[in-house]
Every structure is written in structure tokens, then in C-alpha cells.
Amino acid sequence: MLTVTGVTVSFGRVTALDGVDLEVATGEVVAILGPSGCGKSTLLRAVAGLQPLDSGEVRWDGEDLAGLPVHRRDFGLMFQEHALFSHRDVAANVAFGLRMQKMDAAGRSRRVREVLGLVGLAGYQERTIATLSGGEAQRVALARSLAPAPRLLMLDEPLGSLDRPRREELTEELRVLLRGIGVTVLHVTHDHDEAFAVADRVAVMQSGRIARIGTPAEIWHDPRHAAVARFLGHANVVTVGEGGAVPWGRLSAPPGPAVLRSDAFGRVDESSPDAVDLVTGIVTDARFRGDRFELTLCTEPGDFDLLVRDAAPAAVGDRLVYVVDPVKMAGLDSP
């Protein structure tokens, strides 16, 4: 088990990590998710031993890793750029860490064949790096990280340089690979779709702290903080007043900040002006998303925009009425 306790790292007056606590169980995949500058890559570097700590501890199975150099931590790292050696073939790239371990040639050859088989590249030993597709290069980089049998695999934005269609394709491949291998993983990303697809648990970072941690479903349905909700793509963050008052009417919700998921809205034919949990508004934008429409609704009587997910088509200028499902609302700790 990896245990991070009270880890703080500062760069001058900037606090990159502010008392971070985190536990990762053996065989668990944990994604560190957050916007640029939130401290997620600094946390990875601190765990790897590449970044000195101002305070706090990093432990593995209870052993304090302070003072233990990077090469003795038995952690594997895979970065966004992959950093493959273009002048060497696939086998030589994968065997790089094994050479550092001074493994004999026969052992290296066996291990290279084994890990290439694990990542679906059996027989690729003699291929040159220039002949590989983006997905194949990613798998070679993963095989190189896995070859020394690390007790922890750390991935820093491994898909960040790819366009959206390719990233979605390789995210699924990565999920299957990590599940099959069963290694303990810290996966840093800024993409919540990637984090949700790959990880057992997701830690959302904001301003050097872990603001929310849980399974993908837990943090999506209950983000707890307005900043986390907005980062995850929840556009409908509102403040509920006394009696459930909101800009467009009333909700069946206690006072305080809350988030309404975009799928919380069910279209109805008519509304009563005094009804609770009803929204009436004018469509100001409509976007087709394959299995649904995403509509921006300017509410009546208040001038407040809501993002609505709707299976039925609509056009800009349409006046629509929705009933809100209170099950798809969640209270927040701060506005």
C-alpha cells in the first residue's frame, strides 16, 4: 500500500501541495484528476522521489521512503511523451530498465517477450519505433515501465498529446491492459472521461489539495464542492434560498448551494406557475450529441441559464417546460 501523509511542497511563495493525504491499496488504480496547475504532477513527482518534500511522508507498506533514491523505490514511470529511444528497436526500448537492473541477456529476452505479450505486442521485438502507430508506441512505453516489475506504476498524462478520437480509443485499451496486469497505479490526467474509464477511485485536486476522492460514480453524483462540480462538467450550480427558492421558481431542496445534473430534467407539456420543481425557459442554444441534445435554457421568470440533457429535439427560440428530478440534485459544501 502507498500512503501519502501531510505532504507539502512549495516553490517560493507558491504552495504546489498543501498537506495532501492519500492511500492507494495494492492492485488499485487511482486517478489524480484536476486542471493545469492544481499540483497533480507535483504529487506524482513527490511520490517518485523526484521532488523533495517540505513536510509530510511517503510510505510503502509502512516503510518511510524519505532519502530513498528514485532508482531504489521500484516505481515505474510513464510520461506523456513516452520518451522512446528512436534509434533502438522495440526490444531494446523495453529492456532498458532491465539493463539498469543488470539482468543477464537471457533473462532480459524472456522478460521482454513476456511484457510485450501482456500489452498485446507479441512478436514486436525487432520493430523500429518509427514504424509504430500511436497506440503501439503507447504500449511499448507501458511495457518498458512494466518490465522491471515495479510495485507501483505512475502514469503522467499518458494520453495528453493525442486528439480526442484517438484518446478515447486508447483509453479503453489502457483500461483493459491495467485491469489485466493487476499492477498498482497512480494515473495523472486532466480529462475526467479518461479518469472515470480507467480508475477504481478518482482524487480530484484543486489548488494543491485533494478536494474530493471516491469512485467515479460517487464523485459524479455527489461532487460536494462547487469547484469540483464545475470541473467535472456540471454547469448547473445554484444557490437554493429559503423555501427552496431559485431564480426560476422553487425546488424540493434545502437552502444552500446545490448542483443539478443535466439529466435531471424531464420535458412536460404544461406547467403550473406555483408548482415546485418545474422549469420554464427559452432555448438559446442546441447541440446534437448523438444520443441526446444538450440545450442551454434561459429560465423564466429569472434570467438564469441551465444546461439540459434531452433525448427529444429542440430548436433555438422554443419555449419548453421541464420537471426536475430531485434525486439528480446534490448539495454542495461551498458556493
Secondary structure as the mmCIF struct_conf table of DSSP 4:
data_model
#
loop_
_struct_conf.conf_type_id
_struct_conf.id
_struct_conf.beg_label_comp_id
_struct_conf.beg_label_asym_id
_struct_conf.beg_label_seq_id
_struct_conf.end_label_comp_id
_struct_conf.end_label_asym_id
_struct_conf.end_label_seq_id
STRN STRN1 LEU A 2 PHE A 11
TURN_TY1_P TURN_TY1_P1 GLY A 12 ARG A 13
STRN STRN2 VAL A 14 VAL A 24
TURN_TY1_P TURN_TY1_P2 THR A 26 GLY A 27
STRN STRN3 VAL A 29 LEU A 33
TURN_TY1_P TURN_TY1_P3 SER A 36 GLY A 37
BEND BEND1 CYS A 38 GLY A 39
HELX_RH_AL_P HELX_RH_AL_P1 LYS A 40 ALA A 48
TURN_TY1_P TURN_TY1_P4 GLY A 49 GLY A 49
BEND BEND2 LEU A 50 GLN A 51
BEND BEND3 ASP A 54 ASP A 54
STRN STRN4 SER A 55 TRP A 60
TURN_TY1_P TURN_TY1_P5 ASP A 61 GLY A 62
STRN STRN5 GLU A 63 ASP A 64
TURN_TY1_P TURN_TY1_P6 ALA A 66 GLY A 67
HELX_RH_3T_P HELX_RH_3T_P1 VAL A 70 ARG A 72
BEND BEND4 ARG A 73 ARG A 73
STRN STRN6 PHE A 75 PHE A 79
TURN_TY1_P TURN_TY1_P7 GLN A 80 GLU A 81
TURN_TY1_P TURN_TY1_P8 SER A 86 HIS A 87
BEND BEND5 ARG A 88 ARG A 88
STRN STRN7 ASP A 89 ASP A 89
HELX_RH_AL_P HELX_RH_AL_P2 VAL A 90 VAL A 94
TURN_TY1_P TURN_TY1_P9 ALA A 95 ALA A 95
HELX_RH_AL_P HELX_RH_AL_P3 PHE A 96 MET A 100
TURN_TY1_P TURN_TY1_P10 GLN A 101 LYS A 102
HELX_RH_AL_P HELX_RH_AL_P4 ALA A 105 LEU A 118
TURN_TY1_P TURN_TY1_P11 VAL A 119 GLY A 120
TURN_TY1_P TURN_TY1_P12 ALA A 122 GLY A 123
TURN_TY1_P TURN_TY1_P13 GLN A 125 GLU A 126
STRN STRN8 THR A 128 THR A 128
HELX_RH_3T_P HELX_RH_3T_P2 ILE A 129 THR A 131
HELX_RH_AL_P HELX_RH_AL_P5 GLY A 134 LEU A 146
TURN_TY1_P TURN_TY1_P14 ALA A 147 PRO A 148
BEND BEND6 ARG A 151 ARG A 151
STRN STRN9 LEU A 152 ASP A 156
BEND BEND7 GLU A 157 GLU A 157
TURN_TY1_P TURN_TY1_P15 PRO A 158 SER A 161
BEND BEND8 LEU A 162 LEU A 162
HELX_RH_AL_P HELX_RH_AL_P6 ARG A 164 ILE A 181
STRN STRN10 VAL A 185 THR A 189
BEND BEND9 HIS A 190 HIS A 190
HELX_RH_AL_P HELX_RH_AL_P7 HIS A 192 VAL A 198
BEND BEND10 ASP A 200 ASP A 200
STRN STRN11 ARG A 201 GLN A 206
TURN_TY1_P TURN_TY1_P16 SER A 207 GLY A 208
STRN STRN12 ARG A 209 GLY A 214
HELX_RH_AL_P HELX_RH_AL_P8 PRO A 216 HIS A 221
BEND BEND11 HIS A 225 HIS A 225
HELX_RH_AL_P HELX_RH_AL_P9 ALA A 226 PHE A 231
TURN_TY1_P TURN_TY1_P17 LEU A 232 GLY A 233
STRN STRN13 ASN A 236 VAL A 240
HELX_RH_3T_P HELX_RH_3T_P3 GLU A 242 GLY A 244
STRN STRN14 ALA A 245 VAL A 246
TURN_TY1_P TURN_TY1_P18 PRO A 247 TRP A 248
STRN STRN15 GLY A 249 ARG A 250
BEND BEND12 SER A 252 ALA A 253
BEND BEND13 PRO A 255 PRO A 255
STRN STRN16 GLY A 256 LEU A 260
TURN_TY1_P TURN_TY1_P19 SER A 262 ASP A 263
STRN STRN17 PHE A 265 VAL A 268
BEND BEND14 ASP A 269 ASP A 269
TURN_TY1_P TURN_TY1_P20 PRO A 273 ASP A 274
TURN_TY1_P TURN_TY1_P21 VAL A 276 ASP A 277
STRN STRN18 LEU A 278 PHE A 288
BEND BEND15 GLY A 290 ASP A 291
STRN STRN19 PHE A 293 GLU A 300
BEND BEND16 PRO A 301 GLY A 302
STRN STRN20 ASP A 305 ASP A 310
BEND BEND17 ALA A 311 ALA A 312
TURN_TY1_P TURN_TY1_P22 VAL A 316 GLY A 317
STRN STRN21 ARG A 319 VAL A 324
HELX_RH_3T_P HELX_RH_3T_P4 PRO A 326 LYS A 328
STRN STRN22 MET A 329 GLY A 331
BEND BEND18 ASP A 333 ASP A 333
#
